[in-house]
Amino acid sequence: MARAESSLTREHTGASEAPAWRFECYDELPSTSDACIERAQHGEAEGLAVLALSQTRARGSRGRIWADPGDSLALSVLLRPDAAEQVSNTAWAFIAALAFYDGLASGALTPRLRIKWPNDILLDGRKLGGLLVEINGAPADHVVIGFGANLARSPRIEGRHLACLAEHASLCDPRAVAPRILHYLTHWRAVFRQRGFAAIRVAWLARSLPVGSALVVSDGKTYSHGLFTGIGEDGELLLDRGGKLERLVTGEIFYGDFPVKKMEADRASGR
């Protein structure tokens, strides 16, 4: 668990100066998010950012183990929300998704990169990276956000076709990508504090899957089909199911992956 480097960075939002990030990079950790949670429980101040060049017990969403193909991004941050940020725990997934997208895209909007609700990053319709947001308390005492992305290569998982950043960009060193994400996380936090979730929602929609995209939603037992129509004022997924608008606050969303293709094939065959 040798620390490869440690440095301080200070971000500027254009309006005010944010606290410095305490950036730590390790050769190997069990889990960057677990490291941040442990530090938070011992009173660590906000602004800690932990990067691992390798993880041995990486965690994904819904209790999954994250498959690390090597040369990946494994970055977690510790935040302690102020009063303005404590009004909405929901906003963190969208703030983090914007920072993630902009960090991977170097601040440029591109139709090749899209956000899938609420915070997966897709490259040409294939999953490139995902987030795990863990919030302690209501209102939140601390928030730990884990960013995981395939940079130089993608893992081989049966039934799935995943992407890596090297297909889109030449600079894929996690030690270069991580500071960009931290920069944009500072920026989008400032936007939320100053302008609220409405501004985050507009920016998120500019980076999301196109309206009308076919999605499959799973509740863990069944799959159902619908068309993406945007997100509501509180971040809920808006789905058109045969002309009926539904608002979803939970569920696993698939786009272009095996469950979508299987369901479309089943529908075409009349099953």
Rosetta blueprint (number, residue, H / E / L):
1 M L
2 A L
3 R E
4 A E
5 E E
6 S E
7 S E
8 L E
9 T E
10 R L
11 E L
12 H E
13 T L
14 G L
15 A L
16 S L
17 E E
18 A L
19 P L
20 A L
21 W E
22 R E
23 F E
24 E E
25 C E
26 Y E
27 D L
28 E L
29 L E
30 P L
31 S L
32 T H
33 S H
34 D H
35 A H
36 C H
37 I H
38 E H
39 R H
40 A H
41 Q H
42 H L
43 G L
44 E L
45 A L
46 E L
47 G L
48 L E
49 A E
50 V E
51 L E
52 A E
53 L L
54 S L
55 Q E
56 T L
57 R L
58 A L
59 R E
60 G L
61 S H
62 R H
63 G H
64 R L
65 I E
66 W L
67 A L
68 D L
69 P L
70 G L
71 D L
72 S L
73 L E
74 A E
75 L E
76 S E
77 V E
78 L E
79 L E
80 R L
81 P L
82 D L
83 A L
84 A L
85 E H
86 Q H
87 V H
88 S L
89 N L
90 T L
91 A H
92 W H
93 A H
94 F H
95 I H
96 A H
97 A H
98 L H
99 A H
100 F H
101 Y H
102 D H
103 G H
104 L H
105 A L
106 S L
107 G L
108 A L
109 L L
110 T L
111 P L
112 R L
113 L E
114 R E
115 I E
116 K E
117 W L
118 P L
119 N L
120 D E
121 I E
122 L E
123 L E
124 D L
125 G L
126 R E
127 K E
128 L E
129 G E
130 G E
131 L E
132 L E
133 V E
134 E E
135 I E
136 N E
137 G L
138 A L
139 P L
140 A L
141 D L
142 H E
143 V E
144 V E
145 I E
146 G E
147 F E
148 G E
149 A E
150 N L
151 L L
152 A L
153 R L
154 S L
155 P L
156 R L
157 I L
158 E L
159 G L
160 R L
161 H L
162 L L
163 A L
164 C L
165 L H
166 A H
167 E H
168 H L
169 A L
170 S L
171 L L
172 C L
173 D L
174 P H
175 R H
176 A H
177 V H
178 A H
179 P H
180 R H
181 I H
182 L H
183 H H
184 Y H
185 L H
186 T H
187 H H
188 W H
189 R H
190 A H
191 V H
192 F H
193 R H
194 Q H
195 R H
196 G L
197 F H
198 A H
199 A H
200 I H
201 R H
202 V H
203 A H
204 W H
205 L H
206 A H
207 R H
208 S E
209 L L
210 P L
211 V L
212 G L
213 S L
214 A E
215 L E
216 V E
217 V E
218 S E
219 D L
220 G L
221 K L
222 T L
223 Y E
224 S E
225 H E
226 G E
227 L E
228 F E
229 T E
230 G E
231 I E
232 G L
233 E L
234 D L
235 G L
236 E L
237 L E
238 L E
239 L E
240 D E
241 R E
242 G L
243 G L
244 K E
245 L E
246 E E
247 R E
248 L E
249 V L
250 T L
251 G L
252 E E
253 I E
254 F E
255 Y L
256 G L
257 D L
258 F H
259 P H
260 V H
261 K H
262 K H
263 M H
264 E H
265 A H
266 D H
267 R H
268 A H
269 S L
270 G L
271 R L
